[in-house]
Amino acid sequence: MKTISLAYSTREINRNFRIKVSGVDGEGNKVHKLVGVSGAIALIGVEMFNKLLKRAFNSVEDKCVCKLRRCIKFSFYIK
């Protein structure tokens, strides 16, 4: 089984962003809170989180909002 690692280090992600999650998780519970790297990976997995990180690091605005079809929204706030 091939393991997938993060494209950026946890330290670099936490240094540059605050990550807020809103919506409904996989169990049907409402979520509206700040999460860290491990919390985001628990919700969507490493592969999808890498895609969102790439989009957030390439963004030129103060806030990058990524909406998923799973009724969940990730907001990356630049520090």
mmCIF file of the C-alpha atoms, coordinates in Angstrom:
data_MODEL
# 
_entry.id   MODEL 
# 
loop_
_atom_site.group_PDB 
_atom_site.id 
_atom_site.type_symbol 
_atom_site.label_atom_id 
_atom_site.label_alt_id 
_atom_site.label_comp_id 
_atom_site.label_asym_id 
_atom_site.label_entity_id 
_atom_site.label_seq_id 
_atom_site.pdbx_PDB_ins_code 
_atom_site.Cartn_x 
_atom_site.Cartn_y 
_atom_site.Cartn_z 
_atom_site.occupancy 
_atom_site.B_iso_or_equiv 
_atom_site.pdbx_formal_charge 
_atom_site.auth_seq_id 
_atom_site.auth_comp_id 
_atom_site.auth_asym_id 
_atom_site.auth_atom_id 
_atom_site.pdbx_PDB_model_num 
ATOM 1  C CA . MET A 1 1  ? 0.000   0.000  0.000  1.00 0.00 ? 1  MET A CA 1 
ATOM 2  C CA . LYS A 1 2  ? 1.366   3.372  -1.014 1.00 0.00 ? 2  LYS A CA 1 
ATOM 3  C CA . THR A 1 3  ? 1.448   5.995  1.712  1.00 0.00 ? 3  THR A CA 1 
ATOM 4  C CA . ILE A 1 4  ? 0.712   9.601  0.855  1.00 0.00 ? 4  ILE A CA 1 
ATOM 5  C CA . SER A 1 5  ? 2.517   12.343 2.744  1.00 0.00 ? 5  SER A CA 1 
ATOM 6  C CA . LEU A 1 6  ? 1.784   16.037 3.038  1.00 0.00 ? 6  LEU A CA 1 
ATOM 7  C CA . ALA A 1 7  ? 3.208   18.343 0.381  1.00 0.00 ? 7  ALA A CA 1 
ATOM 8  C CA . TYR A 1 8  ? 4.075   20.932 3.044  1.00 0.00 ? 8  TYR A CA 1 
ATOM 9  C CA . SER A 1 9  ? 5.332   20.439 6.586  1.00 0.00 ? 9  SER A CA 1 
ATOM 10 C CA . THR A 1 10 ? 2.919   20.773 9.488  1.00 0.00 ? 10 THR A CA 1 
ATOM 11 C CA . ARG A 1 11 ? 5.048   23.557 10.894 1.00 0.00 ? 11 ARG A CA 1 
ATOM 12 C CA . GLU A 1 12 ? 4.840   25.541 7.644  1.00 0.00 ? 12 GLU A CA 1 
ATOM 13 C CA . ILE A 1 13 ? 1.063   25.109 7.390  1.00 0.00 ? 13 ILE A CA 1 
ATOM 14 C CA . ASN A 1 14 ? 0.426   26.194 10.984 1.00 0.00 ? 14 ASN A CA 1 
ATOM 15 C CA . ARG A 1 15 ? 2.804   29.135 10.616 1.00 0.00 ? 15 ARG A CA 1 
ATOM 16 C CA . ASN A 1 16 ? 0.995   30.501 7.549  1.00 0.00 ? 16 ASN A CA 1 
ATOM 17 C CA . PHE A 1 17 ? -2.693  29.661 8.054  1.00 0.00 ? 17 PHE A CA 1 
ATOM 18 C CA . ARG A 1 18 ? -5.577  29.348 10.449 1.00 0.00 ? 18 ARG A CA 1 
ATOM 19 C CA . ILE A 1 19 ? -7.952  26.674 9.150  1.00 0.00 ? 19 ILE A CA 1 
ATOM 20 C CA . LYS A 1 20 ? -11.675 26.929 9.848  1.00 0.00 ? 20 LYS A CA 1 
ATOM 21 C CA . VAL A 1 21 ? -14.129 24.167 8.937  1.00 0.00 ? 21 VAL A CA 1 
ATOM 22 C CA . SER A 1 22 ? -17.867 24.684 8.499  1.00 0.00 ? 22 SER A CA 1 
ATOM 23 C CA . GLY A 1 23 ? -20.586 22.302 7.408  1.00 0.00 ? 23 GLY A CA 1 
ATOM 24 C CA . VAL A 1 24 ? -21.529 18.703 8.084  1.00 0.00 ? 24 VAL A CA 1 
ATOM 25 C CA . ASP A 1 25 ? -18.990 15.941 8.759  1.00 0.00 ? 25 ASP A CA 1 
ATOM 26 C CA . GLY A 1 26 ? -19.229 12.315 7.618  1.00 0.00 ? 26 GLY A CA 1 
ATOM 27 C CA . GLU A 1 27 ? -21.335 11.276 10.610 1.00 0.00 ? 27 GLU A CA 1 
ATOM 28 C CA . GLY A 1 28 ? -23.964 13.970 10.047 1.00 0.00 ? 28 GLY A CA 1 
ATOM 29 C CA . ASN A 1 29 ? -22.806 16.274 12.856 1.00 0.00 ? 29 ASN A CA 1 
ATOM 30 C CA . LYS A 1 30 ? -22.592 20.024 12.280 1.00 0.00 ? 30 LYS A CA 1 
ATOM 31 C CA . VAL A 1 31 ? -19.045 21.374 12.395 1.00 0.00 ? 31 VAL A CA 1 
ATOM 32 C CA . HIS A 1 32 ? -17.981 25.011 12.806 1.00 0.00 ? 32 HIS A CA 1 
ATOM 33 C CA . LYS A 1 33 ? -14.544 25.289 14.404 1.00 0.00 ? 33 LYS A CA 1 
ATOM 34 C CA . LEU A 1 34 ? -10.868 25.976 13.945 1.00 0.00 ? 34 LEU A CA 1 
ATOM 35 C CA . VAL A 1 35 ? -8.857  22.837 13.230 1.00 0.00 ? 35 VAL A CA 1 
ATOM 36 C CA . GLY A 1 36 ? -5.220  21.964 12.956 1.00 0.00 ? 36 GLY A CA 1 
ATOM 37 C CA . VAL A 1 37 ? -3.544  19.819 10.364 1.00 0.00 ? 37 VAL A CA 1 
ATOM 38 C CA . SER A 1 38 ? -4.498  16.533 12.022 1.00 0.00 ? 38 SER A CA 1 
ATOM 39 C CA . GLY A 1 39 ? -8.128  17.625 12.384 1.00 0.00 ? 39 GLY A CA 1 
ATOM 40 C CA . ALA A 1 40 ? -8.361  18.535 8.710  1.00 0.00 ? 40 ALA A CA 1 
ATOM 41 C CA . ILE A 1 41 ? -6.771  15.242 7.655  1.00 0.00 ? 41 ILE A CA 1 
ATOM 42 C CA . ALA A 1 42 ? -9.243  13.350 9.843  1.00 0.00 ? 42 ALA A CA 1 
ATOM 43 C CA . LEU A 1 43 ? -12.137 15.035 8.034  1.00 0.00 ? 43 LEU A CA 1 
ATOM 44 C CA . ILE A 1 44 ? -11.055 14.760 4.382  1.00 0.00 ? 44 ILE A CA 1 
ATOM 45 C CA . GLY A 1 45 ? -7.849  12.728 4.122  1.00 0.00 ? 45 GLY A CA 1 
ATOM 46 C CA . VAL A 1 46 ? -4.308  13.547 3.068  1.00 0.00 ? 46 VAL A CA 1 
ATOM 47 C CA . GLU A 1 47 ? -4.796  13.556 -0.701 1.00 0.00 ? 47 GLU A CA 1 
ATOM 48 C CA . MET A 1 48 ? -7.684  16.048 -0.687 1.00 0.00 ? 48 MET A CA 1 
ATOM 49 C CA . PHE A 1 49 ? -5.967  18.187 1.958  1.00 0.00 ? 49 PHE A CA 1 
ATOM 50 C CA . ASN A 1 50 ? -2.890  18.459 -0.276 1.00 0.00 ? 50 ASN A CA 1 
ATOM 51 C CA . LYS A 1 51 ? -5.097  19.814 -3.082 1.00 0.00 ? 51 LYS A CA 1 
ATOM 52 C CA . LEU A 1 52 ? -6.622  22.408 -0.781 1.00 0.00 ? 52 LEU A CA 1 
ATOM 53 C CA . LEU A 1 53 ? -3.193  23.426 0.540  1.00 0.00 ? 53 LEU A CA 1 
ATOM 54 C CA . LYS A 1 54 ? -1.853  23.925 -2.957 1.00 0.00 ? 54 LYS A CA 1 
ATOM 55 C CA . ARG A 1 55 ? -4.799  26.185 -3.727 1.00 0.00 ? 55 ARG A CA 1 
ATOM 56 C CA . ALA A 1 56 ? -4.359  28.130 -0.461 1.00 0.00 ? 56 ALA A CA 1 
ATOM 57 C CA . PHE A 1 57 ? -0.619  28.677 -0.917 1.00 0.00 ? 57 PHE A CA 1 
ATOM 58 C CA . ASN A 1 58 ? -1.175  29.936 -4.496 1.00 0.00 ? 58 ASN A CA 1 
ATOM 59 C CA . SER A 1 59 ? -3.923  32.337 -3.414 1.00 0.00 ? 59 SER A CA 1 
ATOM 60 C CA . VAL A 1 60 ? -3.071  36.050 -3.318 1.00 0.00 ? 60 VAL A CA 1 
ATOM 61 C CA . GLU A 1 61 ? -5.978  37.089 -1.075 1.00 0.00 ? 61 GLU A CA 1 
ATOM 62 C CA . ASP A 1 62 ? -6.155  37.153 2.730  1.00 0.00 ? 62 ASP A CA 1 
ATOM 63 C CA . LYS A 1 63 ? -8.711  34.337 2.808  1.00 0.00 ? 63 LYS A CA 1 
ATOM 64 C CA . CYS A 1 64 ? -9.067  31.259 0.609  1.00 0.00 ? 64 CYS A CA 1 
ATOM 65 C CA . VAL A 1 65 ? -12.398 29.427 0.777  1.00 0.00 ? 65 VAL A CA 1 
ATOM 66 C CA . CYS A 1 66 ? -12.610 25.882 -0.575 1.00 0.00 ? 66 CYS A CA 1 
ATOM 67 C CA . LYS A 1 67 ? -16.053 24.292 -0.794 1.00 0.00 ? 67 LYS A CA 1 
ATOM 68 C CA . LEU A 1 68 ? -16.414 20.546 -1.200 1.00 0.00 ? 68 LEU A CA 1 
ATOM 69 C CA . ARG A 1 69 ? -19.392 18.581 -2.467 1.00 0.00 ? 69 ARG A CA 1 
ATOM 70 C CA . ARG A 1 70 ? -19.648 16.870 0.892  1.00 0.00 ? 70 ARG A CA 1 
ATOM 71 C CA . CYS A 1 71 ? -21.378 19.964 2.353  1.00 0.00 ? 71 CYS A CA 1 
ATOM 72 C CA . ILE A 1 72 ? -18.169 21.060 4.031  1.00 0.00 ? 72 ILE A CA 1 
ATOM 73 C CA . LYS A 1 73 ? -16.251 24.317 3.604  1.00 0.00 ? 73 LYS A CA 1 
ATOM 74 C CA . PHE A 1 74 ? -12.601 24.979 4.472  1.00 0.00 ? 74 PHE A CA 1 
ATOM 75 C CA . SER A 1 75 ? -11.465 28.560 5.011  1.00 0.00 ? 75 SER A CA 1 
ATOM 76 C CA . PHE A 1 76 ? -7.730  29.267 5.080  1.00 0.00 ? 76 PHE A CA 1 
ATOM 77 C CA . TYR A 1 77 ? -6.946  32.590 6.773  1.00 0.00 ? 77 TYR A CA 1 
ATOM 78 C CA . ILE A 1 78 ? -3.447  33.919 6.144  1.00 0.00 ? 78 ILE A CA 1 
ATOM 79 C CA . LYS A 1 79 ? -1.688  35.046 9.326  1.00 0.00 ? 79 LYS A CA 1 
# 
